[in-house]
């Protein structure tokens, strides 16, 4: 309990009254002994220290001890620990925070902040992103253990990055995305007043492994004309696979961009026909994509026959984000593996790579090419118009895309 002698005033000058009152005082002291025996007494980690402080505060609120007495015992325990043990910065910070907990200050736990953060971002972030961040934050919490958010230090974060995240058998991008989620959470904690500074800031993930031919060959690649010819010959005339493949080949659009296109955003009868993409995964995804002459008749037919106001009719949303392209992606992958090739580097997104290669072969400047496909390194196509890049110029570049199939 942090004391060698416990003194209680019986608040009387009468010996007889004192003998009567001492029974209650002794009962109180013995109840303290019982509480002390069952209380957390392991101060070896910051988490244990905070648990001990929360337990002590619970004793006060239950009327089992006076706040001044409990606080005095706490300070004595801190002094003893500092004298006896080599206390880390994390432990010392936890001791300081424990004092505030005993004094009744409301201290937010890491788990509470994670729950509040996830609840807040739900309204502005797609479900897939929310679930990924929730999973990554939980993994971090499980490793460092639940603790008062204010006791979280850069050393603990650094240890997590170097001992857990970097050795993880995942791609560098996955590790970087994980760290980005942790940094976003830390920034949110600062903005909401839970932290004075972001302990995740400045942490980095770098790929220290040497490049190898195996790593290069494992990356997704573009389709060759021969492979595209084989693909088109194998696709059924009916269904959605053929039209989405052709549109992807001649526009460079992402699969879900094609599947989410509404009839009202297709201007096929304009002097320069184009798709008007008004929403996307990044700011640069918002753009106008000229409709290639090779697919213009197909697009007009799809618009005329649309049954649900979408260019590609009859698709059911699926996956965490309820995307209309979810099932198409699976069907496309299954068809390619069964009828064309087992090469897993060839996916629908490879059509986008093929489109960019055709633009490059035709000598189209990189800024024009990237504005057409909505690459994240370029600003919106609308913004590029003010720099002299007109829809007509974009269309001229798109018309240069030709396949020998």
N, C-alpha and C positions, 0 to 999 in steps of 0.2 A: 504493500500500500504506500510505500515511499516514506514511512515514518517508523521511528523506533518507539516513540511514546505518543499515545493518543490522549488528549486532555479534553474533558467536557465539563463546562460549568453547569452546576445544578441550580444556579440562580436562587439560592436561599441561604439565610444565615442560621436557620434552625437545623440542628443536628438530626432531630427526629424526622423532619421533612426531607432532609438530604438522604437519609437512609432509605426512605420510601422512593424517592425519585431516582436513586441510583439503579434500581431494577430496570427501569425503562432505558436509562442511558447505556447500561451494559448490554441490553437486548439490541440497541441500535448499533453498538460497536461490533457485537457478534454478527449481526446481519451484514455489516460491512466486510467482515472476514469472509463470510460465505460468498458474498458478491465478488470479492477479490479472487477467491479460489476459482470461480467459474469465468472470470473476465479474461479477455485476450491479454496475454502478457508477452507475446513474441513480437519484438520490435525490429526484427531482422530485415524487414522489407517495408517500403513506403506504404504498401497496401495494408499490411498488418497494423502499422502505426495508426492509419486512418480508421481502420475497423475498431481499434482500441478506443480512439477518441469518440467515435459514434456510440460505442457501448457506454462510455462514461457519460455522454450527454443523455443517453436513454435512462441511466440511473437517476440523473438530476430530474428529468421530466417525470419520472415515476415516483418522485418524492423520497428516494432512497439515499439521498446525499445532498448536502448544501453545495451550491455552485462554487463558492470560495474555497471550500475544503477540497472538492474534486480538482479544481484548477491548481491549488497548491500542491496536491499530490502529483499532478501532471508535470508541473514545473520541476518538482524534485526528481521525477523519473527521467525527464529530459537531461537534467544536470548529471545524474548518475550515468546515463547512456553516453553523454559526451565525454565524461571523465574515464569511463571504463572501456568504451569501444571506439573503433575507427568508424565514424559516421560519414556516410556519403552525402553529397549535396542533395540527392533525392530524398534520403531519410531526414535530413535536417529540414528541408522544405515541408515534408509531411508533418514533422513535429510542430512547425510553426502553424501550419494549417489546422492541425489537431487542436491547438489552443483556441483557434477561432471557432471550431466546431463545438468545443465544450462551452464556449461563451454564448452559444445559441445562434451563431451565424449560419445562414443557409448556404451549404456548399453543394454545387452541382457535380454529379458524378459523370464520368466519361460516358457511361451507358445512357444517361439521361440526355446528354448533349447530342449523342448520335441519334437517338430516337427523335429529338426535336428537329435536328437538321434534316433527317430523311422525310419527316412529315411536311416540312416547309417546302422542300424542292419538288415534292410530288406534283404540284400544280403547274410547274413550268419545265419539267424534264420528262422525257419519254420513259415509260416503265422499264425498258431494258437497261437504261442508264441508271435509274433509281435502284434497281435490284443489284446491279453490279457494284455500285457504291456501297450499298447496305452490306453486301457480302464482304467487301474488302475492309470496311471499317470494323465489322464484327471480328474478322480474322486478326486485325490489329489489337482490338480490345481483349480478345482471348489470350493473346501473347503477353501483353503488358499487365493484364488483369484489370478488373474494374477499379477505378480510383477517382479521387477528386480531380476534376479537369485542371484545376489550377496547379496541381502537383506534377503535371506532366512536363517533362524536361526534354531539352534537345538531345541530351545524352541517351535517354531511353528511345527516342525516335531514331537517332543515329544507329543505335544497337540493332533496332528492328530492321532498318534498311540494310545494314551490312551483314547481319547474321541470319536474317530470314528472307528478305526480299531479293537481294542480289543472288544468293545461291539457289533460288527457286528455279526449278526446271521448266521455265516458261520462256517465251520470246522476250526480247528486249522491249518491244512495244508494249506487251502485256504488263511488264514490270513498270514501265514508265507511266502507263495509264493508271496503274494502282497507286503509284506515288502522286500522280496528279489529283486523284480523288482524295488522298490524305491531305494534300496541300489545300485543296478546296474546302475541306472540312475545317482545317486549322484557321483559314481566313474567315470562315463563317463564325467560328468561335470568337475571334477577335472583334468582328463586326457586332456581335450580339453581347459583347462584354464579358464573356466567360474567360477569356485569356487576354493578357496584356500584349503578347506577341505570338506569332505563329511558330511553334517549335518545328514544323515540317519545312519551313522555308529554307532554301539553300541546299536541301538534300538533292542528290543527283543519282541517276542510274545511267551508266555508260556500258556499252558493249566492249568488253576488253578482249573478247575472243578474236582470233585471227580469222580473216576471211578464207573460205575453202570452196573448192569447186562443188562440194556436196551442198553447201548452204546456198550457193548461187543457183544450182539446178533445182532446188526445192521451191524457189519462188514461182508465183504465178506468172504465166507468160502469155503472149498474144497468140491468136490463132493464125495459122498459115492459110493461104488461099486454098491449098489442097484439102486441108482439114475442114475448112468452111464449106467447100463444095460437098464433101462427104456428109457433113452435118445437114446441109440443106436438102440433100437427096434423101436423107433418112427421116426428116421431119414429116409428120402427117399433114395433109392439106387442111384438115379440119382441126379445130382446137386453138389454143392460145400460144403454143410454143413457136410456131412459124412466124406469126406476126410480131411477137415481142423480140424474137431473134433478129428479124430484118430491121426493125426499128432501132435496136441496139447497135447493129452493125453500121448503120448509116447516120447515127446521131451521137453515139458515144454516151448516151444517157445511162444512168444506173437503172437496174431492174425495177426498183420500187418507184422511181420517177416515172417510168413508163406506165406501170400498173396503176398509179395514183392520178394519172392525167385525166382531167375531166373534159368533156366535150366543149364546154364554154371557154376553155383555155387553149383551144386549137384553132388557129387561123389559117385554114388550108386554102382559102379563096383569095387571100391577099396577094398583091403584086409580088411580094416576097413572103411565101408561106412560112409559118413558124409555130413552134410549140412555146407557150408562155408558162414557164415554171415559176410559180409565185410562192413556193414553199420548198424547203429542203433541209438537208442535214447540216449544212453550213451556210454562212451568208453568201458565199460565192455560188451556191447552188441555185440561187434565185437569178434566173437569166432567161433569155430568149434563144431558142435553138432553131436555126433554119431547117425546114423540112427538105431533105434531099429529093431530087426528082425521081430517083429510083423507087422511093416508098410513098410518094405523094398519092398515087391512085389507091394504094392499100389504106392509107390514112383516111382518105375521103370515104372509102367503103365502110371502114370501121365506125366512123362518125355517123354515117347514115343508118347503120344497123345496130347502133348502141341501144341497149334495153334498160340501162340504169344510169345513163348520163356519164359513163366512163368510156374512154377510148377502148380499153380492153374490158368487155362486159363479162359479167357472171362470176367474178372472182370473190371468194370469201376471205375476209381478213383473218389472219392467224398470227401465232407467236405472241410474245409478251407485249409488243407494240401494236398488235392488231394491224399488221401490214397486209395489203392486198397482194403483194408479191411473194409472200411467204411460201405458199404452195407451189407457185410457178418455179421458184428457185429449186425446190426439191425435185419437181418433175423434170426440169431441165438437166439437173445433175444425174438423175437416174437414166434419162434417155441417152446422154452422152456416154456414160460408162457402159451401157448395154449395146449401143449401136455404132459408136464412133471410136472411142479410145478409153483406156484405163488410166491415162495420164491425169493425175489429180490436179496438175497445175492449170488445166484448162477448165474454166468455169465461166459462168455468164459474164462476170466482170472482165474476163479476158477479151470480150468483144470491145470493151472500152479501150483496152490496150491496143487492140488491132486498129481501131479507129484513129487513135493518136499516132500510131506508126504510119498510117496512110497519109495523115496530114503532114507528118515530118518528111516523108518521102517526096511529097509534093512541094516542099519548101515553104510551108506555112509557118510564119513566125510563132515562137513559143507562146507569147502573150495572147495571140489570137486563138491558138489551139486550146489553151487552158481556159480562156473565157468561154469557148463553145462547150466544153465538157464540164465546166463549173469546178475547176480545180481550186482547192482551198488557198493556194498561194496567190491567186489573182483576186482582185476585187470583183464586184458584181458587173455583169455585162452592161447593165444600165449605166453604171458609173464609167465604164470604158467608152460609152458613146461620146461623152464630153471630151474624151481624148482623141476623138476622130475615128473610132471604130464603130461603124454603122452596121445595121442589120444586113444591108446589102453586101458589105465587105465580108461579114461573117458567112453569108450565104455563098459568096464566091469561093470562099475557102472550103466550105462543106462539099460543094460540087466537085472538088478535086479528089474526093475520096472515091476510089474505084477498086473493085475486087474482080479477080479473074476466076469466076466460079460458074 
